[in-house]
Amino acid sequence: MSNSPTSFGARSNAAEVIAGLDLTGKRAVVTGGSSGIGIETARALAGAHAEVTLAVRNLDAGHQVAGEINASTGGKNVLVAPLELADLDSVAAFAANWQGPLDILVNNAGVMNLPERILTAEGHELQFATNHLGHFALALGLHDALAAAGNARIVSLSSRGHLRSPVVFDDIDFTGRPYDPMLAYGQSKTANILFAVEANRRWSAEGITANAVHPGVITETNLARHMDPEVLATLLAASHGTILKTVEQGAATSVLVATSPALDGIGGRYFENCAEATLLESATPSTSPTGVAPYALDPGNAARLWQVSLDMLTAAGHRPA
């Protein structure tokens, strides 16, 4: 059983979990806000009158989404800015260009199941670099803006895929072991949870809370665009009763954790289906449709990942001051 401080659940959608909230004056960033659940996350926040910046690779797509949301809400509060998470120069530029406080950072963008091992310019495996390291650098770069907001929240999108692998600290980039797309994805999703654990420990005294979420299994996004259709079908068939969600339902947990008054001051946790996930006794990806692995919430792993990530940024000349 999951622990829920609210009445929402697996079938709830983003509009339902934010209904009645007024976010006027609040400012949010949603990475990957031009597709999938990023769109629905941005739509819900903007519908509650927050200013929302879509941090996107494809500016044309971002402007199209912003225009559609602004038209539907009757406002002009959805903005667009360039961000390529695998490019640390792009991440640094986004953070440097940000002005004023930031109330909500939704680390939503991601890549999944890249069929071949691809390395960034800094030599890091692309799923880890995009899903974790780029978002880590972004959060560090926006730290002062988050602290200035006084009661800021970071939401990092993880996945049930984290059950497939802890962070393999001795070989994050698959230099000494065969590359496996789902293991690479899994460790990047574990990293998303560990980031939330350590960010919350370090920053909660400054009024910044951080949590990780699993949006659920959603087939109508482009996250699985690199996955062979037969492989995807096999994984879905083996989901053991997992509820398939719409994008509106997939955005619900992100929006809830980003905005719900019931979660004020709560951080360092992993949520799914609009509730805190059950801690598993062991990681059993083939039989556990829900739950969080102990290694993903382990404070020692979280502190180690933070230092390893800082070292990676330092080696690349991108460690924030």
Kinemage of the C-alpha trace (Angstrom):
@kinemage 1
@onewidth
@group {chain A} dominant
@subgroup {mainchain}
@vectorlist {calphas} color= white
{ca met a 1} P 0.000 0.000 0.000
{ca ser a 2} L 1.156 3.502 -0.776
{ca asn a 3} L 0.909 6.278 1.776
{ca ser a 4} L -1.270 9.112 0.475
{ca pro a 5} L -1.865 12.431 2.262
{ca thr a 6} L -4.537 13.234 -0.341
{ca ser a 7} L -7.613 11.618 -1.840
{ca phe a 8} L -6.038 11.251 -5.279
{ca gly a 9} L -4.813 8.050 -6.898
{ca ala a 10} L -3.688 6.256 -10.022
{ca arg a 11} L -6.644 7.401 -12.121
{ca ser a 12} L -6.456 11.063 -11.108
{ca asn a 13} L -5.405 13.591 -13.728
{ca ala a 14} L -3.422 16.803 -13.551
{ca ala a 15} L -6.455 19.079 -13.711
{ca glu a 16} L -8.077 17.279 -10.779
{ca val a 17} L -5.093 17.426 -8.437
{ca ile a 18} L -4.582 21.165 -8.960
{ca ala a 19} L -8.253 22.179 -8.970
{ca gly a 20} L -8.934 25.106 -6.652
{ca leu a 21} L -5.304 26.167 -6.286
{ca asp a 22} L -4.264 29.682 -7.277
{ca leu a 23} L -0.589 29.945 -8.235
{ca thr a 24} L -0.694 33.610 -9.190
{ca gly a 25} L 2.786 35.064 -8.701
{ca lys a 26} L 4.463 31.658 -8.735
{ca arg a 27} L 7.074 30.849 -11.367
{ca ala a 28} L 7.839 27.397 -12.714
{ca val a 29} L 10.269 25.720 -15.106
{ca val a 30} L 9.291 22.482 -16.833
{ca thr a 31} L 12.073 20.765 -18.766
{ca gly a 32} L 10.871 18.847 -21.782
{ca gly a 33} L 7.695 20.887 -21.687
{ca ser a 34} L 6.955 20.607 -25.393
{ca ser a 35} L 5.836 16.974 -25.452
{ca gly a 36} L 4.006 14.266 -23.528
{ca ile a 37} L 3.416 14.744 -19.834
{ca gly a 38} L 5.556 17.873 -19.926
{ca ile a 39} L 2.796 19.591 -21.886
{ca glu a 40} L 0.129 18.488 -19.421
{ca thr a 41} L 2.268 19.502 -16.449
{ca ala a 42} L 2.747 22.960 -17.947
{ca arg a 43} L -0.932 23.196 -18.873
{ca ala a 44} L -2.027 22.455 -15.313
{ca leu a 45} L 0.398 24.940 -13.756
{ca ala a 46} L -0.501 27.671 -16.238
{ca gly a 47} L -4.195 26.959 -15.749
{ca ala a 48} L -3.676 27.746 -12.053
{ca his a 49} L -2.117 31.084 -13.121
{ca ala a 50} L 1.553 30.264 -12.603
{ca glu a 51} L 4.145 31.662 -14.984
{ca val a 52} L 5.608 28.619 -16.722
{ca thr a 53} L 8.813 28.462 -18.751
{ca leu a 54} L 9.099 25.525 -21.115
{ca ala a 55} L 12.795 24.584 -21.188
{ca val a 56} L 13.091 22.718 -24.480
{ca arg a 57} L 15.468 21.521 -27.178
{ca asn a 58} L 13.074 22.276 -30.032
{ca leu a 59} L 12.084 25.938 -29.835
{ca asp a 60} L 9.554 25.673 -32.640
{ca ala a 61} L 7.722 22.897 -30.822
{ca gly a 62} L 7.985 24.838 -27.575
{ca his a 63} L 6.474 27.973 -29.060
{ca gln a 64} L 3.658 25.957 -30.603
{ca val a 65} L 2.801 24.364 -27.246
{ca ala a 66} L 3.093 27.694 -25.429
{ca gly a 67} L 0.746 29.303 -27.933
{ca glu a 68} L -1.801 26.500 -27.553
{ca ile a 69} L -1.743 26.646 -23.747
{ca asn a 70} L -1.898 30.438 -23.678
{ca ala a 71} L -4.849 30.358 -26.062
{ca ser a 72} L -6.684 27.815 -23.923
{ca thr a 73} L -6.093 29.685 -20.662
{ca gly a 74} L -6.563 33.152 -22.079
{ca gly a 75} L -3.244 34.256 -20.616
{ca lys a 76} L 0.307 34.975 -21.722
{ca asn a 77} L 2.078 33.233 -18.887
{ca val a 78} L 3.691 30.343 -20.771
{ca leu a 79} L 7.186 31.199 -21.998
{ca val a 80} L 9.851 29.282 -23.899
{ca ala a 81} L 13.624 29.044 -23.463
{ca pro a 82} L 16.261 26.798 -25.047
{ca leu a 83} L 17.747 23.931 -23.043
{ca glu a 84} L 19.758 20.915 -24.200
{ca leu a 85} L 20.420 18.856 -21.096
{ca ala a 86} L 23.202 16.787 -22.649
{ca asp a 87} L 25.092 20.017 -23.431
{ca leu a 88} L 26.464 21.512 -20.226
{ca asp a 89} L 27.084 24.837 -21.987
{ca ser a 90} L 23.366 25.015 -22.757
{ca val a 91} L 22.475 24.185 -19.156
{ca ala a 92} L 24.840 26.871 -17.861
{ca ala a 93} L 23.392 29.432 -20.276
{ca phe a 94} L 19.837 28.693 -19.175
{ca ala a 95} L 20.745 29.138 -15.515
{ca ala a 96} L 22.739 32.295 -16.207
{ca asn a 97} L 19.853 33.839 -18.122
{ca trp a 98} L 17.279 33.150 -15.431
{ca gln a 99} L 16.191 36.270 -13.573
{ca gly a 100} L 14.367 36.433 -10.253
{ca pro a 101} L 13.021 33.741 -7.930
{ca leu a 102} L 11.880 30.284 -9.016
{ca asp a 103} L 9.139 28.487 -7.103
{ca ile a 104} L 8.845 25.177 -8.985
{ca leu a 105} L 11.424 23.220 -10.978
{ca val a 106} L 10.061 20.135 -12.716
{ca asn a 107} L 12.892 18.007 -14.085
{ca asn a 108} L 10.661 16.296 -16.615
{ca ala a 109} L 12.752 15.785 -19.760
{ca gly a 110} L 14.392 12.467 -20.458
{ca val a 111} L 15.577 9.867 -22.918
{ca met a 112} L 15.040 6.116 -22.691
{ca asn a 113} L 16.458 2.886 -24.040
{ca leu a 114} L 19.011 4.258 -26.480
{ca pro a 115} L 19.865 1.173 -28.560
{ca glu a 116} L 23.582 1.963 -28.758
{ca arg a 117} L 26.028 3.398 -26.257
{ca ile a 118} L 26.377 7.090 -27.020
{ca leu a 119} L 28.749 9.371 -25.121
{ca thr a 120} L 28.503 13.109 -24.612
{ca ala a 121} L 31.376 15.465 -25.382
{ca glu a 122} L 32.498 14.955 -21.769
{ca gly a 123} L 32.509 11.173 -22.202
{ca his a 124} L 29.384 10.285 -20.247
{ca glu a 125} L 26.697 7.796 -21.284
{ca leu a 126} L 23.875 9.801 -22.812
{ca gln a 127} L 20.967 8.547 -20.704
{ca phe a 128} L 22.824 9.276 -17.460
{ca ala a 129} L 24.064 12.597 -18.829
{ca thr a 130} L 20.615 13.745 -19.956
{ca asn a 131} L 18.359 12.311 -17.302
{ca his a 132} L 20.581 12.996 -14.299
{ca leu a 133} L 23.716 15.058 -14.858
{ca gly a 134} L 22.102 17.802 -16.938
{ca his a 135} L 19.266 18.179 -14.450
{ca phe a 136} L 21.756 18.121 -11.575
{ca ala a 137} L 23.711 20.963 -13.172
{ca leu a 138} L 20.481 22.846 -13.837
{ca ala a 139} L 19.329 22.597 -10.232
{ca leu a 140} L 22.720 23.760 -8.966
{ca gly a 141} L 22.648 26.682 -11.379
{ca leu a 142} L 19.147 27.653 -10.269
{ca his a 143} L 19.766 27.085 -6.559
{ca asp a 144} L 19.880 30.769 -5.658
{ca ala a 145} L 16.665 31.433 -7.567
{ca leu a 146} L 14.961 28.557 -5.763
{ca ala a 147} L 16.222 29.758 -2.386
{ca ala a 148} L 14.981 33.277 -3.159
{ca ala a 149} L 11.440 31.963 -3.626
{ca gly a 150} L 11.261 31.056 0.059
{ca asn a 151} L 9.217 27.880 -0.352
{ca ala a 152} L 10.395 26.216 -3.552
{ca arg a 153} L 9.891 22.683 -4.782
{ca ile a 154} L 11.923 20.478 -7.097
{ca val a 155} L 10.200 17.525 -8.752
{ca ser a 156} L 12.422 15.003 -10.523
{ca leu a 157} L 10.775 12.485 -12.809
{ca ser a 158} L 12.050 9.007 -12.160
{ca ser a 159} L 10.457 5.717 -13.196
{ca arg a 160} L 9.638 2.188 -12.151
{ca gly a 161} L 12.650 1.508 -14.387
{ca his a 162} L 14.870 2.431 -11.428
{ca leu a 163} L 14.207 -1.100 -10.160
{ca arg a 164} L 16.351 -2.410 -12.996
{ca ser a 165} L 19.602 -0.982 -11.686
{ca pro a 166} L 21.248 0.949 -8.889
{ca val a 167} L 23.851 3.513 -9.850
{ca val a 168} L 26.907 1.433 -10.689
{ca phe a 169} L 29.456 3.879 -9.355
{ca asp a 170} L 32.430 1.856 -10.555
{ca asp a 171} L 31.240 1.963 -14.170
{ca ile a 172} L 28.544 4.569 -14.761
{ca asp a 173} L 29.485 5.000 -18.416
{ca phe a 174} L 29.668 1.299 -19.354
{ca thr a 175} L 33.358 1.386 -20.171
{ca gly a 176} L 34.098 -1.984 -18.580
{ca arg a 177} L 30.810 -3.842 -19.003
{ca pro a 178} L 28.548 -4.548 -21.962
{ca tyr a 179} L 26.165 -1.723 -22.689
{ca asp a 180} L 22.543 -2.536 -21.858
{ca pro a 181} L 19.945 0.118 -22.780
{ca met a 182} L 17.550 -0.667 -19.957
{ca leu a 183} L 20.257 -0.953 -17.310
{ca ala a 184} L 21.568 2.437 -18.424
{ca tyr a 185} L 18.067 3.871 -18.217
{ca gly a 186} L 17.487 2.215 -14.859
{ca gln a 187} L 20.574 3.671 -13.219
{ca ser a 188} L 19.717 7.133 -14.553
{ca lys a 189} L 16.266 6.853 -12.972
{ca thr a 190} L 17.784 5.697 -9.680
{ca ala a 191} L 20.020 8.761 -9.903
{ca asn a 192} L 16.939 10.981 -10.201
{ca ile a 193} L 15.657 9.661 -6.878
{ca leu a 194} L 19.021 9.890 -5.147
{ca phe a 195} L 19.352 13.494 -6.325
{ca ala a 196} L 16.058 14.351 -4.627
{ca val a 197} L 17.187 12.663 -1.408
{ca glu a 198} L 20.450 14.600 -1.210
{ca ala a 199} L 19.112 17.907 -2.553
{ca asn a 200} L 16.434 17.829 0.105
{ca arg a 201} L 18.982 17.077 2.819
{ca arg a 202} L 21.222 19.915 1.721
{ca trp a 203} L 18.630 22.545 0.832
{ca ser a 204} L 15.503 22.020 2.915
{ca ala a 205} L 16.763 24.470 5.541
{ca glu a 206} L 16.741 27.090 2.782
{ca gly a 207} L 13.109 26.410 2.008
{ca ile a 208} L 13.759 24.090 -0.953
{ca thr a 209} L 12.189 20.645 -0.904
{ca ala a 210} L 12.939 17.980 -3.496
{ca asn a 211} L 11.061 14.797 -4.358
{ca ala a 212} L 11.062 12.230 -7.148
{ca val a 213} L 8.023 10.815 -8.923
{ca his a 214} L 7.091 7.932 -11.194
{ca pro a 215} L 4.460 9.164 -13.661
{ca gly a 216} L 3.256 5.677 -14.517
{ca val a 217} L 3.283 3.669 -17.722
{ca ile a 218} L 2.235 5.943 -20.566
{ca thr a 219} L 2.481 4.750 -24.158
{ca glu a 220} L 1.460 8.003 -25.850
{ca thr a 221} L 4.666 9.948 -25.180
{ca asn a 222} L 7.865 10.043 -27.217
{ca leu a 223} L 10.022 8.788 -24.327
{ca ala a 224} L 10.065 5.283 -25.800
{ca arg a 225} L 10.790 6.526 -29.314
{ca his a 226} L 14.109 4.622 -29.402
{ca met a 227} L 12.530 1.340 -28.307
{ca asp a 228} L 11.801 -1.456 -30.758
{ca pro a 229} L 7.990 -1.892 -30.959
{ca glu a 230} L 8.261 -5.613 -30.221
{ca val a 231} L 10.403 -4.954 -27.142
{ca leu a 232} L 7.941 -2.313 -25.953
{ca ala a 233} L 5.026 -4.716 -26.448
{ca thr a 234} L 6.851 -7.392 -24.455
{ca leu a 235} L 7.537 -5.006 -21.584
{ca leu a 236} L 3.933 -3.863 -21.488
{ca ala a 237} L 2.716 -7.458 -21.503
{ca ala a 238} L 4.982 -8.191 -18.534
{ca ser a 239} L 3.790 -5.196 -16.521
{ca his a 240} L 1.900 -7.448 -14.087
{ca gly a 241} L -1.269 -5.433 -13.710
{ca thr a 242} L 0.306 -2.020 -14.102
{ca ile a 243} L -2.290 0.607 -14.977
{ca leu a 244} L -1.722 2.224 -18.363
{ca lys a 245} L -2.238 5.967 -18.100
{ca thr a 246} L -3.095 8.865 -20.357
{ca val a 247} L -0.679 11.783 -20.464
{ca glu a 248} L -3.116 13.785 -18.335
{ca gln a 249} L -3.038 11.060 -15.691
{ca gly a 250} L 0.723 10.694 -16.058
{ca ala a 251} L 1.230 14.360 -15.186
{ca ala a 252} L -0.925 14.136 -12.068
{ca thr a 253} L 1.759 12.975 -9.623
{ca ser a 254} L 4.221 15.618 -10.856
{ca val a 255} L 1.640 18.370 -10.466
{ca leu a 256} L 0.481 17.120 -7.077
{ca val a 257} L 3.997 16.957 -5.662
{ca ala a 258} L 4.827 20.369 -7.142
{ca thr a 259} L 1.810 22.166 -5.734
{ca ser a 260} L -0.224 20.358 -3.056
{ca pro a 261} L -0.440 22.179 0.298
{ca ala a 262} L -0.673 18.725 1.881
{ca leu a 263} L 2.981 18.170 0.952
{ca asp a 264} L 4.406 21.392 2.410
{ca gly a 265} L 7.807 20.663 3.912
{ca ile a 266} L 7.870 17.057 2.705
{ca gly a 267} L 10.955 16.049 0.740
{ca gly a 268} L 13.480 13.373 -0.077
{ca arg a 269} L 10.756 10.908 -1.057
{ca tyr a 270} L 9.471 8.981 -4.073
{ca phe a 271} L 5.856 9.211 -5.179
{ca glu a 272} L 3.718 7.252 -7.619
{ca asn a 273} L -0.005 7.208 -8.308
{ca cys a 274} L -0.348 10.449 -6.322
{ca ala a 275} L 0.972 8.835 -3.146
{ca glu a 276} L 4.265 8.082 -1.442
{ca ala a 277} L 5.564 4.744 -2.702
{ca thr a 278} L 6.049 1.660 -0.578
{ca leu a 279} L 9.648 0.789 0.282
{ca leu a 280} L 10.374 -2.646 -1.169
{ca glu a 281} L 12.272 -5.287 0.745
{ca ser a 282} L 14.286 -5.954 -2.377
{ca ala a 283} L 14.359 -4.722 -5.959
{ca thr a 284} L 12.284 -7.131 -8.003
{ca pro a 285} L 11.559 -5.448 -11.339
{ca ser a 286} L 9.889 -8.497 -12.861
{ca thr a 287} L 7.300 -8.791 -10.104
{ca ser a 288} L 6.882 -5.331 -8.563
{ca pro a 289} L 4.567 -3.024 -10.501
{ca thr a 290} L 4.958 -0.400 -7.775
{ca gly a 291} L 7.346 0.499 -4.981
{ca val a 292} L 10.788 1.992 -4.510
{ca ala a 293} L 14.083 0.145 -4.123
{ca pro a 294} L 16.010 0.671 -0.874
{ca tyr a 295} L 19.180 1.594 -2.786
{ca ala a 296} L 17.331 4.511 -4.407
{ca leu a 297} L 16.580 6.166 -1.055
{ca asp a 298} L 19.868 5.283 0.645
{ca pro a 299} L 21.474 8.449 2.084
{ca gly a 300} L 24.990 7.093 1.550
{ca asn a 301} L 24.319 6.436 -2.119
{ca ala a 302} L 22.737 9.871 -2.438
{ca ala a 303} L 25.732 11.650 -0.915
{ca arg a 304} L 28.117 9.636 -3.084
{ca leu a 305} L 26.200 10.440 -6.259
{ca trp a 306} L 26.196 14.134 -5.412
{ca gln a 307} L 29.986 14.148 -5.044
{ca val a 308} L 30.517 12.045 -8.183
{ca ser a 309} L 28.270 14.417 -10.113
{ca leu a 310} L 30.139 17.452 -8.804
{ca asp a 311} L 33.383 15.831 -9.870
{ca met a 312} L 31.973 15.260 -13.362
{ca leu a 313} L 30.954 18.916 -13.647
{ca thr a 314} L 34.326 20.049 -12.323
{ca ala a 315} L 36.176 17.898 -14.852
{ca ala a 316} L 34.066 19.469 -17.593
{ca gly a 317} L 34.722 22.992 -16.335
{ca his a 318} L 31.087 23.489 -15.331
{ca arg a 319} L 30.978 23.285 -11.554
{ca pro a 320} L 28.847 26.219 -10.307
{ca ala a 321} L 30.545 28.624 -7.939
